[in-house]
Amino acid sequence: MYSNLIGKTRNVVVEFYMRSCSMRIAGKVNEVDEVFVEVLVWINNETGEFAADKETFAQAAAGAAGWRDDRILINIDDISVIA
């Protein structure tokens, strides 16, 4: 059930709030199945931190210096909130 709801957010920038580490990660959902969500994220080259909000994600996607894009897998059970 959750994977169907998460699938509806495909290609929209959303913020994931993680249960295990209390992190917030902004990204676009590429693929989703019953266990994992594949998310396009932007990572700061200097600090290694993910773009944490939609504004930072938009700036990095627009070509801000010092950011690179990557894809990560997030376990659906580790997501507490999607905003």
C-alpha positions in Angstrom: 0.0 0.0 0.0 2.7 2.5 0.9 4.6 1.9 -2.3 1.5 2.9 -4.3 1.2 6.2 -2.4 5.0 6.9 -2.7 4.8 6.1 -6.4 2.4 9.0 -6.9 5.2 11.4 -5.9 7.3 10.3 -8.8 9.2 13.2 -10.5 8.1 15.6 -7.8 10.7 17.0 -5.3 9.7 15.8 -1.8 11.4 15.8 1.6 11.9 12.5 3.3 12.2 12.4 7.1 14.1 9.4 8.2 13.3 7.4 11.4 16.7 5.7 12.0 18.9 8.8 11.8 16.5 11.8 12.1 17.8 13.1 8.8 15.8 15.1 6.2 16.6 14.4 2.6 15.1 16.2 -0.4 14.8 14.2 -3.7 12.8 13.0 -6.6 11.4 9.5 -6.6 12.5 7.6 -9.7 11.3 4.0 -8.9 9.5 2.3 -6.0 8.8 -1.3 -5.1 7.5 -3.0 -2.0 10.8 -2.5 -0.1 12.8 0.4 -1.5 12.4 3.8 -3.0 15.1 4.9 -5.6 15.6 8.7 -5.1 17.5 11.2 -7.1 19.4 13.4 -4.6 22.0 16.2 -4.7 25.1 15.8 -2.6 27.5 18.6 -1.6 31.0 17.8 -2.8 32.8 19.3 0.2 30.7 18.1 3.1 29.1 15.0 1.6 25.7 16.1 3.0 22.5 15.6 1.0 20.3 18.6 0.0 18.0 18.7 3.0 15.1 20.8 1.7 13.4 21.6 -1.6 15.0 25.1 -1.9 18.5 23.6 -1.7 17.6 20.8 -4.1 16.3 23.4 -6.6 19.5 25.5 -6.4 21.7 22.5 -6.8 19.6 21.3 -9.8 19.9 24.7 -11.4 23.7 24.4 -11.5 25.0 25.7 -8.2 28.7 25.1 -7.8 29.8 22.3 -5.5 26.9 19.8 -5.9 26.6 16.5 -7.8 23.6 14.4 -8.4 23.3 10.7 -7.4 20.8 8.1 -6.7 20.2 6.4 -3.4 17.9 3.6 -2.1 15.7 4.3 0.9 14.0 1.5 2.8 10.3 2.3 2.9 10.1 1.2 6.6 12.7 3.9 7.5 10.6 6.8 6.2 8.6 8.6 8.8 7.2 11.5 6.9 7.1 12.6 3.2 6.5 16.3 2.7 
